[in-house]
């Protein structure tokens, strides 16, 4: 009985040691993703604030940041960075189980981010507002399908 | 069957069908575009409310001593700005998101509450600029009537 208990303890410890780097790796990937989305959220706020105050320079700068992020966003979701015990993430498992749909949504966002960046180069505020809403719609589309509701 | 006189009739029919198809396509495109714009408006207001939540959370942490008090002025100003933005965010009456239908059916009451919130948040920001945490705490409850409004006008989040 004592021996069995010892073996079980060794198994549990070994399992813990083996899974630790995996969890740490996943947590790091999630941290990178969160940092990326924080920057993206700040840039989107820059667009909204810039449009409210008619600060076109701010809108253009923010649209550049969004355009840049949109080209890399898909890489923020590597395999193994999804929901799992010990890792806190709002990313839903469907990102990986319906990878094609997620890729389509990410591509739609990237396309709209580029379109938005193009329209900000002009000075037509109404057109910029309309494109920014289309951009917001692509964000929302992805959040609705692939992000867990926050508390 | 006499096809001699059918040319103009056929042309007219074809033109009418083409025009009808174009009209239907334009209407469908217009509906799609309106839906996209509506989704964008909903997303904008969700972002405003989410930022407000983060700023209110930060203020709570300053009050609890978990964040440095030198962030008081910036945080209360961010809340005041966010409150003003939230008033604007609901000016376009687009149902959807977590907004209950009552937002639109009781719109006068809803906007009155939002305006009061913005005014109170302004007062709190002025207190925040002095760096006096006690003064901010004194007006905080009135400046942040979040739950009161959410209970009435925001759909319960799914667990």
Interface residues (C-beta under 8 A of the other chain):
Chain A: X41 X44 X45 X48 X52 X130 X132 X133 X134 X135 X136 X137 X139 X140 X141 X143 X149 X150 X151
Chain B: X36 X37 X39 X40 X41 X42 X43 X44 X46 X47 X48 X50 X51 X85 X88 X157 X158
